[in-house]
Structure formats: structure tokens, C-alpha cells
Amino acid sequence: MVSVRFRHYKKDELAIGKRFVAWLADKRPKKITTDVRLYPSPKDTERYLAEVEARVARQFGMVGSQPALSDEEKKMLLDERALRIDMVVEFTFVVWIVEIKDEPRPSAVGQLVTYEVLYRRQFREWRPTKKVLVCEGSNVIVEEVCRKQGIDVIRV
């Protein structure tokens, strides 16, 4: 079985995530990663950090070639603004992008659609991706939208 480290989960989501990992056991995933961070494109990152650095320099009257932010501060800013996929499950020929909720919500649909695009770009993923909403409860309206958006709903 693959070892999983849960990070930013809420209490209810943690229990659901653990049940989902147990459910996955017989499907033999190659790797399970939680809290996968998605960053802006390099161009957008550069622009964002330049704007923040200029604002800090103005605010504190910093002039000259000394950078207003250290590399550590820049990384912290990017990590703070990064989007986070709850779980990525890698199989040999497909990658599941997983959002965990106590019940299906419209926000999960938007998150999964967004995460899929950004994940493929950031990790240059060659395998097909599958969007998966893992939950406990139900919401027929959201589940209809999930079907139409190609999102699998798995209840654990």
C-alpha cells in the first residue's frame, strides 16, 4: 500500500480522505500525493513578484539595487497564493485529480476544472487526467453537473 501524508485537511475531509485511500488499495495506484500546490505561470509569477516588490520598496522607502524581498519571502508569498489540489492519484496510464468534500458542492466542480488545466500545464502531464470528487453526502443537482463536466463522484 502507498503511504499517504495528509496535510491541510479539515476534520471531516480527513476522515473521508482516509476512507478513500483505503478504497483505492485494490486499484494499486503508483503514487498518492496530497496538498499538491499549483502556481501561476512563470510569466505571471514574475509579474506578481515584481508588483509586490515594488509596493514593498515604496512602502519602506527602499532605493537602489537591493531587492525588497528575499528568495525565502518570495517563495512564502507564492506558497500562500498557490491553489492546492487535495489529492493526486497516479496510475501507470492515468492521473486522478481529486477534490474531497463532505458533500458535493458547486465549488468542487470549479476547483476540479481549474486544477486539471493548471496541473497539466505545471507538471507537463502526458497521461490522461480524470477529475474525481470524493464525498460522503449527496446533492443531485451538483452531481448532474459533475456528470456533464466529466467528473466522477465517488462516495466513501
N, C-alpha and C positions, 0 to 999 in steps of 0.2 A: 504494500500500500504506500502511496505517496504521502510524504509528510506535509502538513499544511500549517502555516502560521497565520492566525487571524489577527488583524491589526485594528483598524478603525471601526469595527462593527458595533452597532448598538446591541443591547442585551438580547432583544427578540431576534434580530438578524443573526447574531452569533449562534443561537440555538438552531436556527433554520440552516445556516451555513454548515454547521457540523453534521446535521442530518443529511444534507445534500452530498457532502463529501463521503459519508458512509454509503449513500445511494449510488455514488459513482464507482465504488470499489470494483464491482464486477465488470465495469466498462473499460477498465485498465487504461486510465489516462497516463500519458508520459510525464506530464508535469502539471501541477496546480499552483498558481501564483495568486496571492490576494493583494489588494491595495495597489494595483498597477497604475502608476501615475502617467498621465498624458499631458504633454507640454505643448505650448504653441509652436508653430513652425520656427525654424531658426531666424528667418527674417522678422517675424512678429516678436520673437523673444528679444532680438537685438533692439528693435524699436521700443518695446516696452521698457527694457532696462535703461536705455538712453533717456527716455522721458522721466523715469524715476530718478535717475542720477542727476539730471538737470534740475529737477524740483528740489532734491536734497541740497545740491550745491547752492541754489538760490536761497533756500531757507536758512542755511548756515553760513552764507557768505563765503563759500569756498571758491577760491580762484586758482587758476594755474593748471598744471598737468596732473596733479594728484587726483586719483579717482575718488568720487564721493562715496562709493560703495566698494567694500572688499568682495573678493570672489565668494567668500562664505555667505556674505549678506545677499549677494545676487542669487545664489543657489537657494537660500532660505525664501526669498521672495518668489522665485519660480515654483518651489515646492508648495508654498502656501496657495498659489493660484492654480496649481495643477488640478485637472479633473482626475477622479480616481475610480477605476473600474473595481467593483467588489471582488471579482474573481475571473481569472483567465484559465481555462482548462485546455491543455494542449494534448491532442491525439496525433497519431502519425500523419494523418491526411486532412485534419480539420482542427480548427481552433474555436472553442466556445467562449463567447464574451458574456459574462454572467452578471446580472444585477439581482440582488437579494432584497426582498421586501416582505413585510409581514402579510400584506395583501396587494394585489395588482393595483397600481396607480398610474394615471396618465404620465406622471413624471418619469416613470421607469421606461416608458416607450421612447420618450425623447432622449433619455440618457443612453439607452442601448443603440439607437440610431446614430447618435453623436459619437459614442465610444467606438463603434465599428469603423467609422470613417477615420477617426484620429488614430486608432490602433494600427490600422493597415498602413497609414502614412508613416507613423513614427517607427514602427518595427519592420517596415518593408515586408509585410507578411505575404507569402506566396500561396499559402494554403487557403482554401475557402474558410470563411468565418460563419459562425452560427450564433445568432443572438438568442439568449436564454434568460427568461425571467423566472427566478426560483422564489416560491412564496408558500404561504400556509393557507391563507384565506382565498376568497374568490370575489370577482367583480366581472359580471358577464359583459358589461359594456367595454371595459378595458381589454378583456380577453378577446373580444371580437376585433378590436383594433390591432391587438398583437398578431392575430392570425393574418390580417390583411397586410401587416408590415413584415411578415416572415419571422416573427418572434415566437419561439416555443415557450410555453408556460409549463413549468414543472412544479407540482405540489409535493412537498415533503412533510 
